[in-house]
Amino acid sequence: MTARRGEGGSRFVYDSFDAAAARIEANERVADERWQALEYRLGLIEATLERLEKRIWVGVYGVAAFLLAQMAETVIQAAMR
């Protein structure tokens, strides 16, 4: 008894189901989704670190400006004596 594909019926009756290939495909899809989620989170972390770096530099420049202003005030007071 040979089944011919052209006579109709479900293809699932005649085609074998490869469980290993289906499992591999599912694992690949899951890995791709996890990779995309990881890239998204890394992008958020990078943006946060960039904002933090900007804030740190603003603080550094603020301290430097304060010290320069103090030094300029000291020089001006010394020149006025």
N, CA, C and O atoms as CSV, one atom per row, in Angstrom:
chain,resi,resn,atom,element,x,y,z
A,1,MET,N,N,0.845,-1.162,0.000
A,1,MET,CA,C,0.000,0.000,0.000
A,1,MET,C,C,0.895,1.232,0.000
A,1,MET,O,O,1.547,1.511,1.006
A,2,THR,N,N,0.941,1.942,-1.052
A,2,THR,CA,C,1.750,3.159,-1.162
A,2,THR,C,C,0.823,4.361,-1.211
A,2,THR,O,O,-0.188,4.372,-1.912
A,3,ALA,N,N,1.196,5.344,-0.462
A,3,ALA,CA,C,0.400,6.573,-0.434
A,3,ALA,C,C,1.002,7.545,-1.415
A,3,ALA,O,O,2.202,7.817,-1.394
A,4,ARG,N,N,0.160,8.058,-2.268
A,4,ARG,CA,C,0.617,9.055,-3.220
A,4,ARG,C,C,0.154,10.416,-2.752
A,4,ARG,O,O,-0.966,10.581,-2.267
A,5,ARG,N,N,1.016,11.364,-2.903
A,5,ARG,CA,C,0.739,12.683,-2.365
A,5,ARG,C,C,-0.293,13.441,-3.181
A,5,ARG,O,O,-0.955,14.324,-2.636
A,6,GLY,N,N,-0.454,13.152,-4.407
A,6,GLY,CA,C,-1.339,13.909,-5.264
A,6,GLY,C,C,-2.805,13.598,-5.065
A,6,GLY,O,O,-3.648,14.302,-5.620
A,7,GLU,N,N,-3.147,12.591,-4.311
A,7,GLU,CA,C,-4.538,12.182,-4.187
A,7,GLU,C,C,-5.290,12.943,-3.117
A,7,GLU,O,O,-6.487,12.708,-2.954
A,8,GLY,N,N,-4.682,13.811,-2.402
A,8,GLY,CA,C,-5.391,14.593,-1.401
A,8,GLY,C,C,-5.111,14.088,0.001
A,8,GLY,O,O,-4.302,13.184,0.210
A,9,GLY,N,N,-5.784,14.682,0.933
A,9,GLY,CA,C,-5.560,14.335,2.321
A,9,GLY,C,C,-4.578,15.298,2.962
A,9,GLY,O,O,-4.064,16.213,2.318
A,10,SER,N,N,-4.334,15.077,4.211
A,10,SER,CA,C,-3.451,15.950,4.958
A,10,SER,C,C,-1.997,15.626,4.657
A,10,SER,O,O,-1.624,14.461,4.521
A,11,ARG,N,N,-1.197,16.647,4.556
A,11,ARG,CA,C,0.227,16.406,4.324
A,11,ARG,C,C,0.874,15.831,5.566
A,11,ARG,O,O,1.926,15.197,5.478
A,12,PHE,N,N,0.261,16.040,6.731
A,12,PHE,CA,C,0.831,15.533,7.972
A,12,PHE,C,C,0.729,14.016,8.069
A,12,PHE,O,O,1.454,13.385,8.838
A,13,VAL,N,N,-0.166,13.441,7.292
A,13,VAL,CA,C,-0.279,11.984,7.287
A,13,VAL,C,C,0.912,11.379,6.558
A,13,VAL,O,O,1.399,10.312,6.930
A,14,TYR,N,N,1.376,12.061,5.525
A,14,TYR,CA,C,2.435,11.507,4.698
A,14,TYR,C,C,3.829,12.012,5.072
A,14,TYR,O,O,4.814,11.282,4.951
A,15,ASP,N,N,3.906,13.255,5.524
A,15,ASP,CA,C,5.212,13.811,5.889
A,15,ASP,C,C,5.548,13.417,7.320
A,15,ASP,O,O,4.701,13.454,8.213
A,16,SER,N,N,6.781,13.047,7.509
A,16,SER,CA,C,7.197,12.720,8.874
A,16,SER,C,C,7.449,14.016,9.639
A,16,SER,O,O,7.854,15.021,9.055
A,17,PHE,N,N,7.210,13.988,10.928
A,17,PHE,CA,C,7.423,15.155,11.782
A,17,PHE,C,C,8.776,15.003,12.442
A,17,PHE,O,O,9.020,14.050,13.182
A,18,ASP,N,N,9.651,15.954,12.166
A,18,ASP,CA,C,10.997,15.914,12.727
A,18,ASP,C,C,11.005,16.733,14.010
A,18,ASP,O,O,11.139,17.956,13.968
A,19,ALA,N,N,10.863,16.066,15.143
A,19,ALA,CA,C,10.773,16.754,16.437
A,19,ALA,C,C,12.080,17.465,16.772
A,19,ALA,O,O,12.068,18.541,17.369
A,20,ALA,N,N,13.191,16.875,16.394
A,20,ALA,CA,C,14.479,17.500,16.712
A,20,ALA,C,C,14.628,18.833,15.980
A,20,ALA,O,O,15.092,19.812,16.565
A,21,ALA,N,N,14.241,18.877,14.716
A,21,ALA,CA,C,14.345,20.123,13.945
A,21,ALA,C,C,13.400,21.179,14.506
A,21,ALA,O,O,13.757,22.354,14.580
A,22,ALA,N,N,12.202,20.770,14.898
A,22,ALA,CA,C,11.253,21.718,15.474
A,22,ALA,C,C,11.777,22.261,16.801
A,22,ALA,O,O,11.622,23.447,17.093
A,23,ARG,N,N,12.384,21.412,17.589
A,23,ARG,CA,C,12.931,21.851,18.871
A,23,ARG,C,C,14.099,22.819,18.653
A,23,ARG,O,O,14.234,23.808,19.373
A,24,ILE,N,N,14.932,22.529,17.664
A,24,ILE,CA,C,16.061,23.406,17.355
A,24,ILE,C,C,15.557,24.769,16.883
A,24,ILE,O,O,16.084,25.803,17.294
A,25,GLU,N,N,14.537,24.773,16.018
A,25,GLU,CA,C,13.972,26.036,15.543
A,25,GLU,C,C,13.389,26.843,16.694
A,25,GLU,O,O,13.575,28.057,16.767
A,26,ALA,N,N,12.687,26.166,17.589
A,26,ALA,CA,C,12.102,26.860,18.735
A,26,ALA,C,C,13.204,27.442,19.620
A,26,ALA,O,O,13.090,28.575,20.088
A,27,ASN,N,N,14.249,26.687,19.846
A,27,ASN,CA,C,15.363,27.185,20.658
A,27,ASN,C,C,16.053,28.364,19.985
A,27,ASN,O,O,16.479,29.300,20.662
A,28,GLU,N,N,16.169,28.329,18.664
A,28,GLU,CA,C,16.772,29.442,17.937
A,28,GLU,C,C,15.915,30.701,18.046
A,28,GLU,O,O,16.440,31.801,18.216
A,29,ARG,N,N,14.588,30.535,17.947
A,29,ARG,CA,C,13.697,31.692,18.087
A,29,ARG,C,C,13.792,32.279,19.489
A,29,ARG,O,O,13.830,33.497,19.656
A,30,VAL,N,N,13.831,31.414,20.488
A,30,VAL,CA,C,13.961,31.888,21.870
A,30,VAL,C,C,15.297,32.605,22.055
A,30,VAL,O,O,15.350,33.659,22.689
A,31,ALA,N,N,16.366,32.047,21.509
A,31,ALA,CA,C,17.683,32.677,21.624
A,31,ALA,C,C,17.693,34.041,20.934
A,31,ALA,O,O,18.285,34.991,21.446
A,32,ASP,N,N,17.035,34.143,19.767
A,32,ASP,CA,C,16.965,35.432,19.064
A,32,ASP,C,C,16.210,36.470,19.894
A,32,ASP,O,O,16.636,37.621,19.986
A,33,GLU,N,N,15.090,36.067,20.499
A,33,GLU,CA,C,14.321,36.990,21.333
A,33,GLU,C,C,15.131,37.434,22.548
A,33,GLU,O,O,15.117,38.609,22.917
A,34,ARG,N,N,15.827,36.501,23.157
A,34,ARG,CA,C,16.656,36.854,24.308
A,34,ARG,C,C,17.777,37.794,23.898
A,34,ARG,O,O,18.113,38.722,24.634
A,35,TRP,N,N,18.356,37.560,22.727
A,35,TRP,CA,C,19.442,38.417,22.242
A,35,TRP,C,C,18.922,39.837,22.003
A,35,TRP,O,O,19.580,40.814,22.362
A,36,GLN,N,N,17.741,39.942,21.396
A,36,GLN,CA,C,17.156,41.258,21.157
A,36,GLN,C,C,16.862,41.975,22.471
A,36,GLN,O,O,17.095,43.178,22.589
A,37,ALA,N,N,16.352,41.241,23.455
A,37,ALA,CA,C,16.086,41.836,24.767
A,37,ALA,C,C,17.384,42.290,25.427
A,37,ALA,O,O,17.428,43.343,26.063
A,38,LEU,N,N,18.435,41.495,25.274
A,38,LEU,CA,C,19.734,41.862,25.844
A,38,LEU,C,C,20.282,43.121,25.189
A,38,LEU,O,O,20.796,44.006,25.871
A,39,GLU,N,N,20.172,43.203,23.860
A,39,GLU,CA,C,20.637,44.400,23.161
A,39,GLU,C,C,19.848,45.629,23.583
A,39,GLU,O,O,20.413,46.714,23.727
A,40,TYR,N,N,18.542,45.464,23.784
A,40,TYR,CA,C,17.701,46.584,24.225
A,40,TYR,C,C,18.144,47.055,25.608
A,40,TYR,O,O,18.309,48.253,25.840
A,41,ARG,N,N,18.331,46.119,26.511
A,41,ARG,CA,C,18.749,46.488,27.871
A,41,ARG,C,C,20.142,47.110,27.876
A,41,ARG,O,O,20.392,48.060,28.619
A,42,LEU,N,N,21.047,46.586,27.058
A,42,LEU,CA,C,22.382,47.180,26.980
A,42,LEU,C,C,22.318,48.604,26.432
A,42,LEU,O,O,23.080,49.471,26.859
A,43,GLY,N,N,21.418,48.843,25.495
A,43,GLY,CA,C,21.226,50.199,24.980
A,43,GLY,C,C,20.747,51.147,26.071
A,43,GLY,O,O,21.203,52.288,26.156
A,44,LEU,N,N,19.822,50.669,26.908
A,44,LEU,CA,C,19.350,51.494,28.019
A,44,LEU,C,C,20.474,51.765,29.016
A,44,LEU,O,O,20.607,52.881,29.520
A,45,ILE,N,N,21.269,50.761,29.295
A,45,ILE,CA,C,22.389,50.937,30.226
A,45,ILE,C,C,23.395,51.928,29.664
A,45,ILE,O,O,23.911,52.773,30.395
A,46,GLU,N,N,23.679,51.829,28.366
A,46,GLU,CA,C,24.617,52.771,27.739
A,46,GLU,C,C,24.104,54.202,27.834
A,46,GLU,O,O,24.866,55.118,28.143
A,47,ALA,N,N,22.817,54.392,27.570
A,47,ALA,CA,C,22.245,55.738,27.646
A,47,ALA,C,C,22.327,56.272,29.069
A,47,ALA,O,O,22.631,57.447,29.275
A,48,THR,N,N,22.060,55.425,30.041
A,48,THR,CA,C,22.142,55.844,31.437
A,48,THR,C,C,23.573,56.215,31.812
A,48,THR,O,O,23.801,57.214,32.494
A,49,LEU,N,N,24.533,55.411,31.368
A,49,LEU,CA,C,25.936,55.722,31.664
A,49,LEU,C,C,26.383,57.019,31.010
A,49,LEU,O,O,27.166,57.765,31.598
A,50,GLU,N,N,25.901,57.302,29.805
A,50,GLU,CA,C,26.250,58.557,29.145
A,50,GLU,C,C,25.704,59.756,29.916
A,50,GLU,O,O,26.387,60.767,30.078
A,51,ARG,N,N,24.442,59.626,30.396
A,51,ARG,CA,C,23.874,60.719,31.195
A,51,ARG,C,C,24.657,60.905,32.488
A,51,ARG,O,O,24.929,62.033,32.900
A,52,LEU,N,N,25.015,59.801,33.122
A,52,LEU,CA,C,25.798,59.879,34.351
A,52,LEU,C,C,27.153,60.525,34.103
A,52,LEU,O,O,27.620,61.324,34.915
A,53,GLU,N,N,27.784,60.186,32.987
A,53,GLU,CA,C,29.083,60.770,32.658
A,53,GLU,C,C,28.965,62.282,32.455
A,53,GLU,O,O,29.829,63.045,32.887
A,54,LYS,N,N,27.889,62.703,31.794
A,54,LYS,CA,C,27.679,64.144,31.600
A,54,LYS,C,C,27.517,64.849,32.941
A,54,LYS,O,O,28.067,65.930,33.152
A,55,ARG,N,N,26.756,64.230,33.849
A,55,ARG,CA,C,26.569,64.837,35.170
A,55,ARG,C,C,27.880,64.923,35.934
A,55,ARG,O,O,28.147,65.917,36.609
A,56,ILE,N,N,28.685,63.896,35.830
A,56,ILE,CA,C,29.984,63.918,36.518
A,56,ILE,C,C,30.852,65.034,35.966
A,56,ILE,O,O,31.494,65.755,36.729
A,57,TRP,N,N,30.880,65.185,34.640
A,57,TRP,CA,C,31.700,66.246,34.054
A,57,TRP,C,C,31.184,67.629,34.441
A,57,TRP,O,O,31.977,68.547,34.645
A,58,VAL,N,N,29.877,67.787,34.542
A,58,VAL,CA,C,29.331,69.069,34.990
A,58,VAL,C,C,29.804,69.353,36.409
A,58,VAL,O,O,30.165,70.485,36.729
A,59,GLY,N,N,29.804,68.331,37.261
A,59,GLY,CA,C,30.300,68.501,38.631
A,59,GLY,C,C,31.771,68.848,38.663
A,59,GLY,O,O,32.186,69.718,39.429
A,60,VAL,N,N,32.564,68.187,37.847
A,60,VAL,CA,C,34.005,68.468,37.793
A,60,VAL,C,C,34.254,69.899,37.329
A,60,VAL,O,O,35.069,70.617,37.910
A,61,TYR,N,N,33.546,70.307,36.278
A,61,TYR,CA,C,33.719,71.672,35.791
A,61,TYR,C,C,33.227,72.686,36.821
A,61,TYR,O,O,33.800,73.769,36.944
A,62,GLY,N,N,32.188,72.349,37.550
A,62,GLY,CA,C,31.691,73.247,38.597
A,62,GLY,C,C,32.715,73.454,39.696
A,62,GLY,O,O,32.949,74.580,40.135
A,63,VAL,N,N,33.331,72.354,40.141
A,63,VAL,CA,C,34.370,72.459,41.172
A,63,VAL,C,C,35.562,73.245,40.644
A,63,VAL,O,O,36.116,74.079,41.360
A,64,ALA,N,N,35.963,72.992,39.405
A,64,ALA,CA,C,37.087,73.730,38.818
A,64,ALA,C,C,36.760,75.219,38.714
A,64,ALA,O,O,37.616,76.058,38.993
A,65,ALA,N,N,35.538,75.555,38.318
A,65,ALA,CA,C,35.143,76.960,38.218
A,65,ALA,C,C,35.139,77.621,39.595
A,65,ALA,O,O,35.557,78.770,39.740
A,66,PHE,N,N,34.663,76.884,40.607
A,66,PHE,CA,C,34.669,77.422,41.963
A,66,PHE,C,C,36.093,77.702,42.438
A,66,PHE,O,O,36.361,78.759,43.008
A,67,LEU,N,N,36.998,76.764,42.207
A,67,LEU,CA,C,38.389,76.951,42.626
A,67,LEU,C,C,39.046,78.113,41.884
A,67,LEU,O,O,39.794,78.892,42.475
A,68,LEU,N,N,38.764,78.223,40.589
A,68,LEU,CA,C,39.320,79.349,39.826
A,68,LEU,C,C,38.757,80.678,40.320
A,68,LEU,O,O,39.480,81.672,40.386
A,69,ALA,N,N,37.480,80.701,40.665
A,69,ALA,CA,C,36.882,81.932,41.179
A,69,ALA,C,C,37.508,82.301,42.525
A,69,ALA,O,O,37.783,83.474,42.778
A,70,GLN,N,N,37.733,81.318,43.382
A,70,GLN,CA,C,38.379,81.582,44.675
A,70,GLN,C,C,39.798,82.109,44.474
A,70,GLN,O,O,40.233,83.040,45.153
A,71,MET,N,N,40.516,81.491,43.522
A,71,MET,CA,C,41.878,81.923,43.240
A,71,MET,C,C,41.884,83.349,42.679
A,71,MET,O,O,42.736,84.157,43.048
A,72,ALA,N,N,40.939,83.658,41.793
A,72,ALA,CA,C,40.865,85.000,41.221
A,72,ALA,C,C,40.517,86.016,42.300
A,72,ALA,O,O,41.052,87.125,42.308
A,73,GLU,N,N,39.624,85.641,43.211
A,73,GLU,CA,C,39.268,86.551,44.299
A,73,GLU,C,C,40.474,86.825,45.205
A,73,GLU,O,O,40.685,87.956,45.644
A,74,THR,N,N,41.259,85.782,45.477
A,74,THR,CA,C,42.456,85.951,46.299
A,74,THR,C,C,43.465,86.847,45.612
A,74,THR,O,O,44.075,87.700,46.257
A,75,VAL,N,N,43.648,86.669,44.330
A,75,VAL,CA,C,44.596,87.500,43.576
A,75,VAL,C,C,44.124,88.947,43.562
A,75,VAL,O,O,44.936,89.856,43.733
A,76,ILE,N,N,42.840,89.179,43.364
A,76,ILE,CA,C,42.308,90.553,43.323
A,76,ILE,C,C,42.459,91.220,44.692
A,76,ILE,O,O,42.832,92.390,44.778
A,77,GLN,N,N,42.168,90.475,45.761
A,77,GLN,CA,C,42.313,91.050,47.100
A,77,GLN,C,C,43.794,91.366,47.401
A,77,GLN,O,O,44.096,92.374,48.039
A,78,ALA,N,N,44.689,90.523,46.952
A,78,ALA,CA,C,46.117,90.772,47.178
A,78,ALA,C,C,46.592,91.977,46.381
A,78,ALA,O,O,47.466,92.713,46.839
A,79,ALA,N,N,46.035,92.188,45.202
A,79,ALA,CA,C,46.434,93.320,44.361
A,79,ALA,C,C,45.889,94.628,44.904
A,79,ALA,O,O,46.475,95.682,44.657
A,80,MET,N,N,44.798,94.592,45.629
A,80,MET,CA,C,44.185,95.821,46.136
A,80,MET,C,C,44.832,96.297,47.438
A,80,MET,O,O,44.573,97.423,47.861
A,81,ARG,N,N,45.641,95.499,48.067
A,81,ARG,CA,C,46.289,95.923,49.324
A,81,ARG,C,C,47.367,96.918,49.109
A,81,ARG,O,O,47.997,97.363,50.068
